[in-house]
Structures are given as C-alpha cells and as structure tokens.
C-alpha cells in the first residue's frame, strides 16, 4: 500500500497467496497470504461488561424451535461469483445442524483483487451446535484449527482475526504466520490491505469466503435496520448472534433499539517494544486493544444477557458490532 515502496512490490506479489494485502512501513519485504486464524490470546475468565451483566438465567436455555427450518438456495451470477449459495439448518435431537457450501447469498466485491488474490469456491460445511447452550464463567478463544466462533445463517464462517503479524521492529511482517508477536487486524487499520469487500469479507487460499466483520449484504437480505434486531447466525456454543442493534435496556424490549458497542478500548499505555506508532497507528494490532468492563454494552466476547425478539424471556447472545472487535473472538458457552 502507501507504506510499501515500489521496489519491493514484485517480491511481495511473489509471496502473495491469500489474505491479500501489502504493507510494511518502510518498504521492508512483507510475505502475504491468508491462512486466517484466531489470535494467540490465552483463554481467560471474564466478567460481563457494560449492559451485559449475566445472572446465569440463560443456563439451560433451549433454542429449539428458533430457525430450525432455515433453508436458502440463491443463485449468484457476478463476475466474482457464479455459484448457487446453499445453506440448510435443522434441529435434530439435541443439536442444531448446518449443511452448506460456504457460498455467500448476496453481492460480493471483486475477487481476486489487488489485496486478495483468491477466488471464491464451494466448501463442504457440516457442523453441529447444541440446542441447549450452557453459559459458563470462562471465555474460550476459537478460530482456524481450533474451530470457528460461528456461522452466519447463509453458511459462511465468521473468522474475525487474521494470521498476520509483525515483529517488534515492524520491519518484518507476514500475513501468513502469526508468530512474530504483533497480530495484525483485518479491519480498522490502514497499514495493510486485506482486500475485504463491502461485507467486511474476503477469500482464503482454499476459496473460503469468510467474514471479519459486519456482513452487510446478508443483513440487508434479512431486512436488518435501525428498527429491527436481526438474528444473523449461531455461535459455536449454540447461542445466537445478532447484528448491530439491540435493546437500549438489555432486558426490556420496550426500551427501543440502538447500535450496541463493544467494550474494547485502545491501550492507554503503549508498550515500548511495540512497532512504531508513526508507521503503524494504534489499532493496527490486536494487542492495541484491551477489554474495559463497562466501557461499552458488551462483555469480552461481544455478548450479553438480555431479551430478543426470538427469546422474549432472555438469553445470552452475541453481536456483530461496528466497533472493535467487530465479531466475537471467543465464546462464553460450554463447548
């Protein structure tokens, strides 16, 4: 991008195999790919922040009967997408089961593109989640090999973190390995181009289209808006995921709707070993953010307990938000 010197562009493109993007504050070589995975953060115990205090009453909640017969078949005929999107959810026994081909059912951006060299292709998606999610006192980070935090109803996976990282100097960055210490964010930064489209999504090397943030095209298809609390998917622990809007008072459906916010803030003290903020502004790396209970509406996993249109008696649920972390990076329920 603008931080990349022309002299290194050919070398960067040579390495470019996936998550797209080129960067490097001073023209240093950046190997680029997209085998996106979750951050390396440890699992942690978390208290519920903001309006999301939980009294445990969602333990033992059943989601049976809610969108148990969701089925969609949408043909897409776009320059980047000439497939039929197929997704089917059904409830059987104690499980909610998804069978899908991972093809989005809405308009997408141009793929391949300058920041992402991959082409969307069909996937084999077959997962099962509990119909009786159980809230725990722990948060568990998921993603990549550890399993994804959830799926949107259209069968497209949620994978908010990336595999990219930089070392302390900022001179060595890679979007294909996450062991340099400073994990690069896909959204909310301008130092690296991941080639995401208007749905905050892009494509992995195997052709898997996936969301890093708000799936705008799908939300529009579901009729989501400022007057609607829209269920868009299910998390790996079985709890529902909503988009953007929630009740002002979490347990009061008459309180009106407003955009909910995550409870993460930029760190107040920047570590001395961090790559230069003059080159990589705060917000570039996952480690630039810290959970501050009460600073937003949600807990550390971007969730809270409250009532929803589908669960008027209340349930723990997650949100896709316009603020960091955009989608949950962990789950609170038993796996």
C-alpha positions, 0 to 999 in steps of 0.5 A, a space after each residue: 500500500 502507501 507504506 510499501 515502496 515500489 521496489 519491493 512490490 514484485 517480491 511481495 506479489 511473489 509471496 502473495 497467496 491469500 489474505 491479500 494485502 501489502 504493507 510494511 512501513 518502510 518498504 521492508 519485504 512483507 510475505 502475504 497470504 491468508 491462512 486466517 486464524 484466531 489470535 494467540 490470546 490465552 483463554 481467560 475468565 471474564 466478567 460481563 461488561 457494560 449492559 451485559 451483566 449475566 445472572 446465569 438465567 440463560 443456563 439451560 436455555 433451549 433454542 429449539 424451535 428458533 430457525 430450525 427450518 432455515 433453508 436458502 438456495 440463491 443463485 449468484 451470477 457476478 463476475 466474482 461469483 457464479 455459484 448457487 449459495 446453499 445453506 440448510 439448518 435443522 434441529 435434530 435431537 439435541 443439536 442444531 445442524 448446518 449443511 452448506 457450501 460456504 457460498 455467500 447469498 448476496 453481492 460480493 466485491 471483486 475477487 481476486 483483487 489487488 489485496 486478495 488474490 483468491 477466488 471464491 469456491 464451494 466448501 463442504 460445511 457440516 457442523 453441529 451446535 447444541 440446542 441447549 447452550 450452557 453459559 459458563 464463567 470462562 471465555 474460550 478463544 476459537 478460530 482456524 484449527 481450533 474451530 470457528 466462533 460461528 456461522 452466519 445463517 447463509 453458511 459462511 464462517 465468521 473468522 474475525 482475526 487474521 494470521 498476520 503479524 509483525 515483529 517488534 521492529 515492524 520491519 518484518 511482517 507476514 500475513 501468513 504466520 502469526 508468530 512474530 508477536 504483533 497480530 495484525 487486524 483485518 479491519 480498522 487499520 490502514 497499514 495493510 490491505 486485506 482486500 475485504 469487500 463491502 461485507 467486511 469479507 474476503 477469500 482464503 487460499 482454499 476459496 473460503 469466503 469468510 467474514 471479519 466483520 459486519 456482513 452487510 449484504 446478508 443483513 440487508 437480505 434479512 431486512 436488518 435496520 435501525 428498527 429491527 434486531 436481526 438474528 444473523 447466525 449461531 455461535 459455536 456454543 449454540 447461542 445466537 448472534 445478532 447484528 448491530 442493534 439491540 435493546 437500549 435496556 438489555 432486558 426490556 424490549 420496550 426500551 427501543 433499539 440502538 447500535 450496541 458497542 463493544 467494550 474494547 478500548 485502545 491501550 492507554 499505555 503503549 508498550 515500548 517494544 511495540 512497532 512504531 506508532 508513526 508507521 503503524 497507528 494504534 489499532 493496527 494490532 490486536 494487542 492495541 486493544 484491551 477489554 474495559 468492563 463497562 466501557 461499552 454494552 458488551 462483555 469480552 466476547 461481544 455478548 450479553 444477557 438480555 431479551 430478543 425478539 426470538 427469546 422474549 424471556 432472555 438469553 445470552 447472545 452475541 453481536 456483530 458490532 461496528 466497533 472493535 472487535 467487530 465479531 466475537 473472538 471467543 465464546 462464553 458457552 460450554 463447548 
